């Protein structure tokens, strides 16, 4: 569904649910919450005081995305259609990927099973240690309850250079403007502060739209 289609549908439905949007601010929040996630996160990082300004910004963001799509498609097709000419590198420069440099890997696991992440992190760390040309880093974003279900073994082994503990979207230990910081402080002071981490960071969302579950 495009933003234009969503806008029309939102307007139609809002007439039947006036009790859920008693003022312009509530209407703006409801509108943003139902947008495509990428657009919603972009809007959440900027200031839009009214429903109309948020709506217009969403339409403009979608327009900009659509304008960029054809140029990216032409660049991709031009870079990989047919065999390369003699003396021309197979690595595409027009795609933009040739300038990307890998300097590390971030482990941010949100689903699946917990098997072998410690083995993968250990292998990558050994591989990175063999490279002398530049520094490589391993980082992790575990959930705030300790030990983390997916990365607990790798964290205990001290395989990560940086750990950003996710104190949001986790009811048992998240930061809460309603219930205070007690759960967050308990988890941090009793567990994470004693974890085997080279550098430990407190991970908090910059906007309510970046953490839909709180």
N, C-alpha and C positions, 0 to 999 in steps of 0.2 A: 504494500500500500504506500503510495506517495504521500508526501506531507500535505499536498493539496487535498487529496482524497480523505486523509485522516482529519484535516481541519474541518471539512464539511461534515464528516461523520460525528466528530466531537461536538460540533455546534448543534447538530440535530439531537444528539443524546442529552446534551446539557440542559435542554429545555424540559426534559422529563426527570432530571435529578438535581433540581435547583437547591435542595436541602444539602447536597454534598459540596456545592460550590457557592457558599453564601456571599462571597465577595470576589473582587478581581484577583487578589493574591491567591486564593484557593483555586480559582479557575486556571491561573497560570501554572501552579504546581501540578494540577491534574493533567493539564495539557502536555507539559514537559515529560511527565512520568510515562505517558503513553507513546512517546516518540521512539523512533529507531534509537537503539542504545548509543551509537556513535554520535548522533546529533544531540541526544539528550545530555551526554557527558560534555560535549563542547559547549552547549548552552549553560550548563551548570557552572562552568569555569568563567563565565562572563556575567555582566550585570544587565538584567532585563527587568525593570521595575514593574511592568504591566503585562497583562496577557497579550495585548496587541503587539507589543515590542518583541515578546518571546516568539509569537506566531510568525511575525515578519522575519525575524532572524532565522527561524527554522526553514522557512521557504527559501531564503537567500542561501543558506548553507547547502540545501539540496540542489539549488540551481548551480552553485559553484562545483559541486561534486559531479553533476551531469556534464558540465562544460569540460571538465578534465578527462572524462572517460575516453572520448574519441582519440585524443592525442596520445594517451597511454597505449591504446590498442594498436594504433598505427606504428608506434615505436617498437612494440613487442613483435608485431608481425614482420616489420622490416628487418629486425635484428636476427630472426631465426628462420626465415623462409628460404629454403634451398641451402646448398653447400656454400661455405665462405669462399670468397675470391682468393686467388693465390697471393700469398704474402700478407693476408689479413688475419689477425688473431680471431680464433673462434669465440673468444670472450667478448660479449657485447658491451660496447661503451654507451650506446644510445639508450640502453635500458636503465642506466643509472646505477646498476648493481656493482659495477666494476670498482667504484670508489668506496664501497662498504668494507670495513675492516673489523674482523672479529677480535674482540679483546676480552671475551668472557662469556659465561652462560649463567642465566638466572633460572633457578628451580622454583617455579610457582605452580604447584600442583593442586588442582581443584576437584579431581575425581579419579575414579579407577581404583586399582589396588595399590598396595604399598611395596610391592616386590622390587628389589634390585636397584632402587634409587641410590643406595649407598655404594653399590658396586659401580654404577655409572659415574657417580661423583668421584670416586676413588680413581677410576680409570682416566677420567678427564684431567684430574689434578696431576696424575703421573705424566700424562701426555703433555700438559702445559709446562710442567717443570723441565721437560727436555728441550723446550724452545727457549733459546737464549736471545733472540732478536727483540722481543718485547715482553711486557708483563701481561699475564692473563689472570682473570679473576673468576671465582665461582661465588655466586650469591644465592640466597634462599629466602623465600617468603612463606614461612610456616604460619599456621593458625595459632592463635594465642593460647589455646589450651595445651598444656605440656604433659607428656611429650607429644610432638606433632605426629599424627597418624601416618603420614607419608614419608616425612624426612627425619623422623626421630633418630634413627640409627646413624645416619650421615652427620647429623648435628652433634650427636654424642661423640662421634669420632673426630670432630673438629675439621671437617673437610671444606668448610665454607669460609671465605674471606670476609663476607658481609652477611648479616642476617637482619632482615626487616620483618619484625613480628607483626602480623596482621591483627590489630585490635579493632576489627569491625567485621560485620556479618557473622559474628560468633556470639550468640546470646550468653554463653557461660562466662565470658571474660571480656566482652567488648566495652569500649568507652560508651558512656550513655549520658546525654545531657538531661535525661529525665531521672534516672536512678543514681547518677553520680559516678565517681571514679573508683569505687571500692573494689569491684571485680577486676578492673584493669590493674590497679595497684597491687592487689593480692597476687595475681598471676605474674606480674613483673618482678616483685620483690621476693617471692617465695620460689620461683622456678627459673625464669629467663635470665635473671641477673647472675645466676650460678651456672648457666649453660656454657658449653665449650665453644665459644664464639670469639673470633679475633676482634670483630667489631660488631656491636649490637645496636640496632636502631628501633625506635618506636614507630610503628606504622599506623598512621591515622588518615582518614579521608579528608580532603579539602572541602568537600561539599556533600550534602545529604543525598544528592543524585549519584554520587560515586559509590555509595554504600546503601543499596536499596533495602537491605535487611537490617540496617541500623548500625 
